[in-house]
Amino acid sequence: MVKVLGLDIGGANIKATSLKTQDAFLKEHKTIIKYFPIWKNEKTQLEKILTKLKKDLNDSAELNGVGVTITAELSDSYFTKKEGIYHVLDSVKKVFGDIPTFVLDVEAKLLTVKDALEAPLKIASANWAATGWMVSQLIKNCIIVDVGSTTTSIIPIINGKTGAEGKTDLEKLQNGELVYSGSLRTNVATIVDSIPVRGSMACVSSELFAQSGDIHLILDNIGEEDYIVETCDGRGKNKRECLARLARVVCADIDMLTENEISDMAKFVYNKQVEQIAKGLKQVSERIKPLIQEKINVVVTGFGRNFLGKKAAKKAGFKRVIDMKVYLGVEAAIGSPSVGVALLVASFLEEKNVKW
C-alpha cells in the first residue's frame, strides 16, 4: 500500500488530496479545499494550515510521499516569484520533515526540493501540468478547460501528451492558454466596460465593487455555501447583498434599480465572461487543429467547470464536453491539480502509472 498527499498551494486556495494505491491501482482518495488568501494572512500562517491539512487527511498510515505544485508565488505577498517559491517550499519542509517530497515542474516532472529551489521559475505556476498529465492518461486528444475561482487554464492534450505552448503565466496569457477570469474572484470591471441599463449602455466604474461570485449567485449558478471568498464590501452573500454590489458597478443602488434590472445586468456580464473563456479556447483550438486528425473533445474541470467551462465550450462550437467528475467525483474535479500531483507521486513510488 502506498499513501501520498498532493498539495496545490495557490494564492487564494490550497487544495489537498490524500490517496492510497495498491499494486498501481487507486484504492481511495479524498480532497479538501481551504480558502487561504495568502496576501491577507500572515505568511507564517501557511505552516499552520498545511499542518492542519496534514492532520485532517492523514490517518494512522504513514505517508510515503508528498507532491507539491505552487501558484502562490504570484501573490503580492512576495516581491518576486523566486521569493514566493522559497517561502512556500520552506514551509512545506518544516511541516513534512523527512517525508520524501517532490515538486512538479512545467514539464510534468517531479523534482526534489533541492532541485526545485535551484530552478524556481521552472516550478512556478505549474499546477496546470498536473491536471494535463492526469487527463492525458485517460484521453489522448482533447482540450481541458479548468475553471477555478480566479483563473481559467486551457490545456491541450495531443497524442497522449500535454501540448501546452506556454510554460509561464506570461506566455500563456499571450497564447490563450490562461484566461484571467474565474468563477468567484474576478472583478466585474475586468469582464465588461459597459452594461445595458434601461435601454442604453452605461460605462462601468473601475472600482472593485462586485465580482464574479456576485454574478453567479444572483443567477443561481452557485449557492451561498459555494461563495467561499470574501465579498468586495465585506458584507454577506445573500442575493440582496449581491444585487446591491452589482448595482454599484454602474454607480446605482437597489433603491434606484429593480431586482429584474440588476438580474439582467448579471446575465449580460455572465455572457461576456463565457465569451472571454471561449475566446481563449478558440485560440488554442485553432493552433492544435492541424496536429490532430480526429474531432477534438473538451474536458471541463474546476469549480466553474459546468456554468462557465461547459458553456464556453458550447459557445466555441464543441459538441462533446466531458465533466471530469465522472472519473474521480466532484471534490477531485474541483481540486484536480492536487489529485494530479498526488497520482504522479504515487506512480513514481509504484514504479508504474497508477490506474483509476
N, C-alpha and C positions, 0 to 999 in steps of 0.2 A: 504493500500500500504506500502510495506517495501522496503527501499532503503539501499543498503550496498555497501561498497568498499572493494575489495580484493587486497592485495599487496603481491607480491613475490619479496622480496628485495634481489637481488643477488649481487655478487661481480662485475659483468660486466654489467648486465642489471637489470632494475627494470620493472616489469610487473604489470600493474594495471588494474583492471576490476571493472566497475560500473554496478550494475544490480538492476532492480526493480522486485519485485514479488507481486502478489496479490492472496490471498486465496491459497497459496502454489503452484502457477504456475508462471513460469518465463515469464515476460511481455516484457522486453527489456534488452539488455546488450551491453556494449562497452568495448573494451580492447585497451590499449595503451602500447607500449613497448618503453622504453627510454634506450639508451646506456649510462651507467654511471659506468666507471671503477673506483671503489672507491679507489683503490690503487694509482691511478694517480691524483685524485681530492682531495682537502682538505676534510677531513671527515665532517667538518661543512657544506659542500655543500649539504649533504644528506637532511637536513631540507628544503633547498630551492627547491630541485627537488620534494620532497614529497608535499610541499605546491603548487607547480605548477601543479602536477598531480591531487591533490585535486580540484584545481580550474578548470582544463580542463575537468574533468569528472563529476563535481558536478553542477547540475542546481540549480534552486531555492529550490528544495525539500531538506529538512533537512535529513542528514544521520542518519539512525537508528543504524548502527553498522559498524565496521571496522574489517576485518580479516587480519592477518599478518602471512606470513611464510618467513623464513630467510635462506639464504645461504651465505650472505656476510661475515659471521664471519670467514670463512676460508681465507679471503683475508689477505695478509701480511701487510695490514694497521694496523692489530691488532696483539699483541704479543701472545694472546691466544684466543680461541673461546669464552670463557666467557667474555672477554673484548669486543669482537665484538658484542655479543648479547646485552650486557648492553648498548653499544653506540647506536645501531640501535633502540632498544626499547625506549631509552631516546629521540631520535629524533622523533619517532612516537608519543610519548606522547606530546611533545612540539607542534607538528603540529595539532594533532586531539583532544587535550584537554580533555573535558568531554564526548566526544562521546564514547559509550561503545566499547571497543577494546578487541579483542580476538586473542590469539596466538596459532597457530597449533603446536601440538607435533607429535612425530613419531608414535603414535597410532591413528592418525587422530582425536584426541580430542582437543577441544578448551579450552585453559586456559586463565585465567585473566592475565593481565600484571604482577601483583604482583606474582602470582604463577609461571609464566614463568621465572621471574627473580630469583626465588628460585631454579629452575631446568633448568639452561641454556643449558646443554648438551642434555636435552630431546627435545628441540625445534630446536637445531642446524641442519641445512640442512634437514629439514623435508618437503620440498616442494613436494617431490615425494608422500608423504602421501595424499596430497590434490588431486593430479591427480589420484592416486589409488582409493580414495574414490569416486570421481566423476564418473570414468569409471565403478566402481563396481555397481553403481546404474542402469546402462544400460545393462551391460554384466556380467553374473555371473561367467564365466570361460574364462580367456584369459591371454595373456601376453602383457603388454603395453611396447612399445619402444618409449621413449620420447627423441628425439634428439635435444638438444639445441645448442647454439653457442660454448659451451665449453665442455660439457659432455653429455653422454647418460645414462639415467636411464632405467633400465629394471625391471618392476614391475609386479609380478604375482598376478592375481586375482583368488581366489579359492572359489567356492561356495558363491559368492557374497561378499567376504571379501578380503581385502588386505592380501596376503600371503607372504609378504617380510620376508626373514630370517634375513637380516641385518638391524640394526637400526641406525648405524653410517656409515659415509663415509668409514671408515677403514674396517668395516665388509662387506660392500657392494663391495668394491674393492676386497676383499678376495673371495667372493662367486659369482661374475659375475653380480651382480645387479647394479653396477656402472662401466661404461667404460669411462675412462677419454679421450674421443675423441669426438669432436663436429664439427659442420658444418662451423665454421668461425675461431676459435682461436687456433686450435691445431697445434703445431709446427710439420712441416713435418718430422723432425728428430726423433719424437716420434712415427711416424707411420711406417717408414721404416728405416733400417740401411744401405741399399744399393738399387741402382736403375739401371736397364739396360740402357746402353747408347752405341749405335753403336756396338751392338753385344756382349758386356761384361758387367759385373756388376761393378758399381762404388760405393765405400763406400760414404756415405753422410757426410757432415760436421755437427758437433753438434751445430753449431750456430743457432740463431733464424733468419734465412734468409727468410723463406717462411712459410706460414701457410695454413690451410685447406681452408680458404676463397679464396686464390690464385688458388688452385686446382679446386675448384668448379666454379670459374668464367671462368677459361680457358676452362673448359668442358661445359660451358653454363648451369650448374645446378643452378646458381644464376646470377642475373644482378648486375650492379654497385650499383643500389639503395638498393639492399639487403645486400651489403657488408658494414655493419654499424660500424664495429670496425676499429681501426687504423691498418694500414699496418705495416709490420715489419721494413721497411726502411723509413717510414714517407712519402713516395711518394704516387701517386694516385692509382686508382683502375681500370684503363682500362686494356684491355687484354695484351697489350705490356708490361705494367709495372708488371703485374702478371707473365708473361713469364720470364721477367728479374730476378724476385725474385726466381723463381723456378730453373732457370739455375744456380744461385749462390749456391744452395744447393749442387751441385757437383763441386763447385769451378770453374764454367764456366760463360759465359755470352751470350747475344743474338748475339754477333758477332761470337762466336765460335760454337754455336748450332743453327740449323734451328728451325722455329716455329713448324714444324711437329715433330722434335726430342723431343722438350720440351713438346709438347702436349702428345706424347707417354709416357713421364715420368709422366705426370699428371694422365694419365689413370692407370698406374701401381700403383701410390700412392692411387688413388681412390679405386681401387680394394682391396688394403691392408687395407684401412680404413673400408670398408664394412666387410672384414673378421674379423677385431677387434670386431665390434659390433655383428656380427654373432656368434663369439666365446662365448661372454657373454650370448647371447640369448640361445644358445645350452646348456650352463652350467645351466641356470635357468630352462630351459625346462626339462632337464633330471631329475632334482630334484623334480619337481612337477608332472611329468607324473603319478606316482603311486597314486596320490591323486585325479586325475580327470579321470572319465570314458570316457568322450566324447572327440572328436578331439579338440585340442586347436587352437584358432584363435589368431592372433596378431592384436593389435590396435596401430596405429602409431600416434604420436602427436609431437609437437615441430616444429621448423623451418626446420629441416632437415628430416622431417618425411617420405618424399617420396624418395628423391635421396639418402638417407642413411638408414633410418629406414625400408622402404619397401624393398629395395634391400637386406638388411641384412636378413630380414625375409625370403625372397625367397631363399637366399643362404643357410639359415639354414634349408630349406625344408618345410616351412609353405606354405600351398596352399591358404589360405584365409587371406587377410590383409585388415583391416578396417581403413579408414582415419577418424580421429576424427572430421575433418571439416564438415562431413555430419551431425553432430549433432548440432554444435554450430558456424560454419563458420570458415574462415581462421584465423582471428585475434585471436579468442578464442582458436583455436587449437595450435597456436604458444605460447600463454600465458596461457596454461592450468592450472598451479598451482594457478595463481591468480584467475581464474574462479572457480576452485575447492574450494578454501578457502572462496570465496565470497558466493558460494552456501551453504557451511557448515554454515556460519553465518546466512544467510537468513533462512535456515532450522531450526536453533536454535531459531531464533526470531519468525518464523511462528509456531513453536512447532510441525512441521512435515516436512518430506523431501520434498523439492521443486521439482516439476516435470518440465521437459523441453523437 
